Amino acid sequence: MLRKVDKHSGVPAYVQIVNMIKSEIILGNIQQGSQLPTVRELQAIFDVNINTVLKALEKLKAEGFIEAEQGIGYFVKKDIDVDKKIIEIIKECVRELKSHQIDFYTAMILFEEVWKNEEV
């Protein structure tokens, strides 16, 4: 769900926008080939300066998630298919972390450390 950025989170607004749009693509809420709202609509949704929206869209474009069609708008270029089983595993992990009163930021630190040190 696209929503206003949290201006007090410490995370740059354009990064929050990139992450929200990526999340919507990953969760299948925005499909490959779909047109994103206009830049002005995104500005209103996120409640940010238009340059912040443009910076986020340029980052998504550089990463290959979206493409721009001159005079038409931005479209989802890359679809990320995540197996439903993976989502269920993540949900179970989150429930377990919450049951042990592990906050989001601590969980992310733990996740990052395990990710870096775990061999496939």
N, C-alpha and C positions, 0 to 999 in steps of 0.2 A: 504494500500500500504506500503510495507516494504521499508524503506529509511534510509539514514545515520542518526545516532543519532546526536542530537544537543549538542555538547560538552560544550556549554556555558549556557545551560538552568538551571543549578543548580540541575537537576534531574540526579541521577546516570544513567550511560549508560545502565547497565543491566536492570534497572527498565523501561527505555524507550523501550528496546527491548521486555521485557515481555508485556508491554502495547500495543505495535504495533502488536505483534503476537496475543494477546487476541482480539484486535480490528478486525483483519482479520477473526478470528474464529467467533466472534459475528456477524459480517456483512455478514457472509456466503461466504467470498472470499476464505477461506480455509476450506474445508469440513471435517467432521469426517472421519477418516480412511486415509486421505491424508498424504503423506510424506512431511515433511518440506525439504527445501533445505539442503544440507550438511553443516556441521559446517564451513568448509572453505568457502563455498558460502555465508553463513550468515555473516561470518567475513568480506568478501568483500562488501556485501550489506550495512552492518551497519558501516563499516570503523572503527572497534574496534579491540582490542586484542582478540585472540582466547579464553582466559580465561574468558573474559567478556561475550562472547557468551555462553560458557559452564555454567557460573553462571546463566544466564537467562534461559537456557534450564532446568537446575536443579530445578529452582524455578517453572517453568511451570509444570515440572514433579511432584514436591511435591504437587502442587495445583490440580493435576489430569487432567490438560489440554492436556498433551502429554504423550507418553510413548516411551521408547527407546527399540529398538531391536538390541541386540549386533551384531556389524559388518554390520548392514543394515542401521540404521538411526533412526530418530525421526518421530513419527506419531501422528496426532491429535486423541486424545482419547475421549474428551468430546465436544459435540456440544451444543452450547448455542442458543436456539431458542428464538429470540426476535420478538414479534408480530410487524408486519409492522405498526400497529396503534400507537404503542409506539414510533417508530422512527419518525413518522409524528408529534406526540405531542412534541418530543424533538426538531425537526426542527422548529416548530412554536415558541417554547420557545426561541430558539437561535435567530431567526429573531427578536423577540420582544426585547430581551436583547440588541442586536446590534443596534436596532433602538433607544434605549435609551443610546447609547454609553457606555454600560457596557462591560468592557474588560473580557477576559477569566478567569483570576485569581480571579477577584472580583466575577464573576458568580459562580466559583467553591466554594468560601468561602460562598456565599449566599446559594448555593445548599447544602453544607455540614451542615450548621446551620439549615436550614429548615428540612433536612433529619433527623437530630438528635432529633429535637423537634416535629416532626409531628407524630401523632398516627395513626395507621391503623384501 
